[in-house]
Amino acid sequence: MKPTIAPFPAARPRRTRKSEAIRGLVRENSISVDDLIWPVFVRDGEGIEEPVNSMPGVMRRSVDKIAQAAIEAAALGIPAICLFPYTDASLKTEDCAEAWSPDNLTNKAIRAIKSVAPDLAVMTDVALDPYNINGHDGYVVDGEIVNDATVEALVKMTLAQADAGADIIGPSDMMDGRIGAMRQALETTGHHNVMILSYAAKYASAFYGPFRDAVGASGALTGDKKTYQMDPANSNEALRMIQRDLTEGADMVMVKPGMPYLDICHRVKDTFGVPTYAYQVSGEYAMIQAAAQNGWIDGEKIMLESLMAFKRAGCDGVLTYFAPAIAKYLQA
C-alpha cells in the first residue's frame, strides 16, 4: 500500500486525533479479551498459592487452585489457559518418564479444569525440561541433546495430554520433526480435533530467566539451549521454521519471546497469513512489573501498550501473564 496524502493545509492529520471519539473511529487495531491466553504454573499439594519471587503477581498453584483460576478465567471471558508444571525434584529423571504419566501435574490439572470450566480451552506445554534432571528440553547423551529419541518421548507426552482432555498442544522443545510425529500420532489415536500451536520460532533468549525459576528448571540446567533454540540474530530462519511446522501439521504458530521479536511476528503473519501468536515471556513481564513497582512507569498503560504492539505487528493473540488484569480492564 502506497500512502496518499494531500499537502498541508488540505491535509491536517491532527484532525483525526482531536477527541477520543474520533480517535476510536480511525483506530487501526484494538485489544479484545479474545486475544488472550493465560499461562499458569501448577505445583503439587492442596490449597497452595505460592508467589514466584521473580514474577510479581504470578503464583504457583496447586491443582485445586488451578481449577479456581480456570473459573476466574472463564468468568472474565479469557478463552484459553496454558499449563506449566513445577515438578518436584524427586520426579526429575534421565528418562523423563513423569512427562507422560497420566497422573502428572499437568494431566491432573487438565482434568480439574475441564470439570469446572468445560468450555475453557486448555493448552499444554510439550518439552522435557520440567521432568529432566539435566534441565534440557530433550534427552542428553554424552553432552549432546539428541533429537530423534526426544521426539519419541514428546509424542508420548502429547498423547497423554490429549487423553487427559487438552485442546491445544504447545510443543516448545524446538526438536526437528516433532510436529509431524505429533500430528501423525494424534490422528492415529483418534484425537483428530486436538490442535497444535507450535513454538515454531523460539529463540535462545535471555528473557526466559524468571520462567525457569517458576518451573524449577534453572538450577538443573547444564550448559545452554543454543543447539536447538534459534539464534537471536536470525530472521529468515524463522520463516523456514514456520513453513516447516505448517507443512508438518501445525494449526497455529508462535514467536517467542514477544516484544523484542515484533519484526518476526510481522514477517510471519505477512508471509503465511496463518493464526500467529506471540509469548510475552517472563522477562518481559518482570521488567514491566519491576519498573511499575518502582514508580518509573505507569504499569497499566505499559501493559496495554505492549499488547497493542503485538496486535499492530499482526498477532492474532498473545500468551501473557497480564491476561487477568487486561480482561478486568476491558470489563471496566
C-alpha positions as CSV (number, residue, x, y, z in Angstrom):
1,M,0.0,0.0,0.0
2,K,1.4,3.4,-1.0
3,P,0.1,6.2,1.3
4,T,-1.6,9.1,-0.4
5,I,-1.9,12.4,1.4
6,A,-2.7,15.9,0.3
7,P,-0.3,18.8,1.1
8,F,-0.8,21.0,4.2
9,P,-3.2,22.6,5.0
10,A,-5.6,20.5,2.9
11,A,-4.4,17.6,5.0
12,R,-4.2,18.1,8.7
13,P,-3.6,14.7,10.3
14,R,-4.3,16.1,13.7
15,R,-8.0,16.4,12.7
16,T,-8.4,12.6,13.2
17,R,-6.7,12.9,16.7
18,K,-8.9,15.7,18.1
19,S,-11.0,13.6,20.5
20,E,-11.3,10.1,21.9
21,A,-14.5,9.5,19.8
22,I,-12.6,10.5,16.6
23,R,-9.5,8.5,17.5
24,G,-11.7,5.5,18.1
25,L,-13.3,5.8,14.6
26,V,-9.9,5.7,12.9
27,R,-8.1,3.3,15.2
28,E,-6.5,0.5,13.2
29,N,-6.1,-2.1,15.9
30,S,-7.9,-3.0,19.1
31,I,-7.4,-5.3,22.1
32,S,-10.0,-7.9,23.0
33,V,-10.2,-10.5,25.7
34,D,-10.4,-13.0,22.8
35,D,-6.7,-12.2,22.2
36,L,-5.5,-13.7,25.5
37,I,-4.0,-17.0,26.6
38,W,-3.2,-17.0,30.3
39,P,-0.1,-19.0,31.3
40,V,-0.3,-20.5,34.8
41,F,2.1,-22.6,36.9
42,V,0.9,-25.8,38.7
43,R,2.6,-27.5,41.6
44,D,1.8,-30.3,44.0
45,G,-0.1,-30.0,47.3
46,E,-3.5,-28.6,48.1
47,G,-4.8,-25.2,48.8
48,I,-1.4,-23.6,47.8
49,E,-0.8,-20.3,46.0
50,E,2.9,-19.7,46.2
51,P,4.4,-16.4,44.8
52,V,7.1,-16.6,42.2
53,N,9.6,-14.1,43.5
54,S,10.9,-13.0,40.1
55,M,7.5,-12.5,38.6
56,P,5.4,-10.2,40.9
57,G,1.8,-11.1,40.9
58,V,2.3,-14.6,39.5
59,M,1.7,-17.7,41.6
60,R,2.4,-21.4,41.5
61,R,-0.9,-23.0,42.3
62,S,-1.9,-26.5,43.4
63,V,-4.4,-28.3,41.2
64,D,-7.4,-27.2,43.2
65,K,-6.3,-23.6,43.0
66,I,-5.7,-24.0,39.3
67,A,-9.3,-25.1,39.0
68,Q,-10.3,-21.9,40.8
69,A,-8.1,-19.9,38.4
70,A,-9.9,-21.5,35.5
71,I,-13.3,-20.5,36.8
72,E,-11.9,-16.9,37.1
73,A,-10.6,-17.0,33.6
74,A,-13.9,-18.2,32.2
75,A,-15.8,-15.5,34.1
76,L,-13.5,-12.9,32.6
77,G,-14.1,-14.2,29.1
78,I,-10.5,-15.4,28.7
79,P,-10.7,-18.1,26.0
80,A,-7.7,-20.3,27.0
81,I,-5.3,-21.1,29.8
82,C,-1.9,-22.7,29.4
83,L,-0.3,-25.0,31.9
84,F,3.3,-25.3,33.0
85,P,4.3,-27.7,35.8
86,Y,6.6,-27.1,38.7
87,T,7.8,-30.7,39.2
88,D,9.2,-32.0,42.4
89,A,12.9,-32.6,42.1
90,S,12.4,-36.3,43.1
91,L,10.4,-36.8,39.9
92,K,13.1,-35.4,37.6
93,T,15.0,-38.3,35.9
94,E,17.2,-39.1,33.0
95,D,14.4,-40.9,31.2
96,C,11.8,-38.1,32.0
97,A,9.1,-40.7,32.4
98,E,6.9,-38.4,34.6
99,A,6.4,-36.3,31.4
100,W,3.8,-38.8,30.1
101,S,2.4,-40.1,33.3
102,P,-1.4,-39.9,33.2
103,D,-1.3,-38.5,36.8
104,N,1.4,-35.9,36.4
105,L,0.6,-32.4,37.5
106,T,-0.3,-31.2,34.0
107,N,-2.7,-34.0,33.3
108,K,-4.4,-33.7,36.7
109,A,-4.8,-30.0,36.1
110,I,-6.3,-30.6,32.7
111,R,-9.0,-32.9,34.2
112,A,-9.6,-30.5,37.1
113,I,-10.1,-27.5,34.7
114,K,-12.5,-29.5,32.4
115,S,-14.6,-30.5,35.4
116,V,-15.3,-26.9,36.4
117,A,-14.9,-24.9,33.2
118,P,-15.5,-27.3,30.3
119,D,-15.7,-24.6,27.7
120,L,-12.3,-23.0,28.6
121,A,-9.7,-24.1,26.1
122,V,-6.7,-25.8,27.8
123,M,-3.3,-25.5,26.2
124,T,-0.3,-27.6,27.4
125,D,3.4,-27.4,27.2
126,V,5.3,-30.2,25.4
127,A,9.0,-30.3,26.3
128,L,11.1,-32.4,28.7
129,D,12.7,-29.7,30.7
130,P,10.3,-29.8,33.7
131,Y,10.9,-33.5,34.1
132,N,14.6,-33.7,33.0
133,I,17.3,-34.0,35.7
134,N,19.5,-32.1,33.2
135,G,17.1,-29.2,32.8
136,H,17.0,-29.5,29.0
137,D,14.1,-29.8,26.6
138,G,15.5,-33.1,25.2
139,Y,17.4,-36.1,26.3
140,V,21.1,-35.5,27.0
141,V,23.5,-38.2,25.8
142,D,27.2,-37.7,26.2
143,G,26.7,-33.9,26.5
144,E,24.5,-33.8,23.3
145,I,20.8,-33.0,23.2
146,V,19.7,-35.8,21.0
147,N,16.8,-35.2,18.6
148,D,15.0,-38.4,17.4
149,A,14.8,-40.1,20.8
150,T,13.5,-36.9,22.3
151,V,10.8,-36.7,19.6
152,E,9.6,-40.2,20.6
153,A,9.3,-39.1,24.2
154,L,7.5,-35.9,23.2
155,V,4.9,-37.9,21.2
156,K,4.1,-40.0,24.3
157,M,3.8,-36.8,26.3
158,T,1.4,-35.3,23.6
159,L,-0.8,-38.4,23.7
160,A,-1.0,-38.4,27.5
161,Q,-2.1,-34.7,27.4
162,A,-4.7,-35.4,24.7
163,D,-6.1,-38.3,26.6
164,A,-6.5,-36.1,29.6
165,G,-8.5,-33.6,27.6
166,A,-6.1,-31.0,26.3
167,D,-7.5,-28.8,23.5
168,I,-4.2,-27.3,22.3
169,I,-0.8,-28.9,22.3
170,G,2.1,-26.4,22.6
171,P,5.4,-28.0,21.6
172,S,8.1,-25.7,23.0
173,D,11.1,-28.0,22.5
174,M,12.4,-27.0,19.1
175,M,13.4,-30.5,18.1
176,D,13.4,-31.3,14.4
177,G,10.4,-33.3,13.0
178,R,8.4,-33.2,16.2
179,I,5.3,-31.5,14.7
180,G,4.9,-34.2,12.0
181,A,5.3,-37.0,14.6
182,M,2.8,-35.5,17.0
183,R,0.2,-34.8,14.3
184,Q,0.5,-38.4,13.0
185,A,0.2,-39.8,16.5
186,L,-2.9,-37.7,17.3
187,E,-4.6,-38.7,14.0
188,T,-3.8,-42.4,14.5
189,T,-5.2,-42.4,18.0
190,G,-8.4,-40.6,17.1
191,H,-7.5,-37.1,18.5
192,H,-8.4,-35.5,15.2
193,N,-9.5,-32.2,16.7
194,V,-6.6,-31.6,19.1
195,M,-4.8,-28.6,17.8
196,I,-1.1,-27.9,17.7
197,L,0.1,-24.4,18.5
198,S,3.8,-24.7,17.6
199,Y,6.5,-22.7,19.2
200,A,7.9,-22.6,15.7
201,A,10.3,-19.6,16.1
202,K,11.6,-19.9,19.7
203,Y,14.8,-18.1,20.2
204,A,17.7,-18.9,22.6
205,S,16.8,-15.8,24.7
206,A,18.0,-14.4,28.0
207,F,14.4,-13.2,28.6
208,Y,13.3,-16.6,29.9
209,G,15.1,-16.4,33.3
210,P,12.2,-15.8,35.6
211,F,10.2,-18.6,33.9
212,R,12.9,-21.1,34.6
213,D,12.7,-20.1,38.2
214,A,8.9,-20.6,38.1
215,V,9.1,-24.2,36.8
216,G,12.2,-25.0,38.8
217,A,14.4,-25.7,35.8
218,S,17.1,-23.0,36.2
219,G,19.1,-24.9,38.9
220,A,19.0,-28.1,37.0
221,L,20.1,-26.7,33.6
222,T,23.6,-27.6,32.5
223,G,25.0,-25.6,29.6
224,D,22.6,-23.6,27.4
225,K,19.9,-24.3,24.8
226,K,21.6,-22.8,21.8
227,T,21.9,-26.1,19.8
228,Y,18.1,-26.3,19.5
229,Q,16.7,-22.9,20.1
230,M,17.2,-20.2,17.4
231,D,20.0,-17.6,17.2
232,P,18.6,-14.2,18.1
233,A,20.5,-12.8,15.1
234,N,18.4,-14.7,12.6
235,S,15.2,-13.6,10.9
236,N,14.9,-15.6,7.6
237,E,15.5,-18.8,9.6
238,A,12.3,-18.1,11.5
239,L,10.3,-18.2,8.2
240,R,11.8,-21.5,7.3
241,M,10.9,-22.9,10.7
242,I,7.3,-21.6,10.4
243,Q,6.9,-23.1,7.0
244,R,8.3,-26.4,8.1
245,D,5.9,-26.7,11.1
246,L,2.9,-25.7,8.9
247,T,3.7,-28.3,6.3
248,E,4.0,-30.9,9.2
249,G,0.6,-30.2,10.5
250,A,0.7,-27.2,12.9
251,D,-2.6,-25.4,13.1
252,M,-1.2,-22.2,14.7
253,V,2.3,-20.8,15.2
254,M,4.1,-18.8,17.8
255,V,7.1,-16.5,18.1
256,K,8.9,-16.4,21.4
257,P,9.9,-14.1,23.0
258,G,7.4,-11.4,22.1
259,M,8.2,-7.6,22.1
260,P,11.9,-7.9,21.2
261,Y,10.8,-10.0,18.2
262,L,7.9,-8.0,16.8
263,D,9.7,-7.9,13.4
264,I,9.5,-11.7,13.3
265,C,5.8,-11.6,14.2
266,H,5.1,-9.2,11.4
267,R,7.1,-11.2,8.8
268,V,5.4,-14.4,9.8
269,K,1.8,-13.0,9.6
270,D,2.6,-11.2,6.3
271,T,4.2,-14.2,4.7
272,F,1.9,-17.0,5.7
273,G,-1.4,-15.4,6.9
274,V,-1.9,-18.1,9.4
275,P,-3.0,-17.8,13.1
276,T,0.1,-16.2,14.6
277,Y,0.8,-15.8,18.3
278,A,3.5,-14.4,20.5
279,Y,4.5,-15.2,24.0
280,Q,5.1,-12.1,26.2
281,V,7.6,-14.0,28.2
282,S,8.6,-13.9,31.9
283,G,11.5,-11.5,31.4
284,E,9.3,-9.0,29.5
285,Y,6.6,-9.3,32.2
286,A,9.1,-9.0,35.1
287,M,10.7,-5.9,33.7
288,I,7.4,-4.1,33.3
289,Q,6.3,-5.1,36.8
290,A,9.6,-4.1,38.4
291,A,9.6,-0.7,36.8
292,A,6.0,-0.1,37.7
293,Q,6.6,-1.1,41.3
294,N,9.5,1.4,41.5
295,G,7.3,4.1,40.1
296,W,9.3,4.5,37.0
297,I,6.5,3.8,34.5
298,D,2.7,3.6,34.5
299,G,2.3,-0.2,34.7
300,E,-1.3,-0.3,33.5
301,K,-0.6,1.9,30.4
302,I,2.6,0.0,29.5
303,M,0.7,-3.3,29.9
304,L,-1.9,-2.2,27.4
305,E,0.5,-0.5,25.0
306,S,2.6,-3.7,24.9
307,L,-0.4,-5.8,24.0
308,M,-1.3,-3.3,21.3
309,A,2.2,-3.6,19.9
310,F,1.6,-7.3,19.3
311,K,-1.7,-6.7,17.6
312,R,-0.1,-4.0,15.4
313,A,2.6,-6.4,14.4
314,G,-0.1,-8.9,13.2
315,C,-0.5,-11.3,16.1
316,D,-3.9,-12.9,16.5
317,G,-3.3,-13.5,20.2
318,V,-0.7,-13.3,23.0
319,L,0.3,-15.6,25.8
320,T,0.7,-13.1,28.7
321,Y,0.8,-13.2,32.5
322,F,-1.2,-10.0,32.3
323,A,-4.2,-11.8,30.9
324,P,-6.5,-11.4,34.0
325,A,-5.5,-7.8,34.5
326,I,-6.2,-7.0,30.9
327,A,-9.5,-8.8,31.0
328,K,-10.6,-6.9,34.1
329,Y,-9.6,-3.6,32.5
330,L,-11.6,-4.4,29.4
331,Q,-14.6,-5.2,31.5
332,A,-14.4,-2.0,33.5
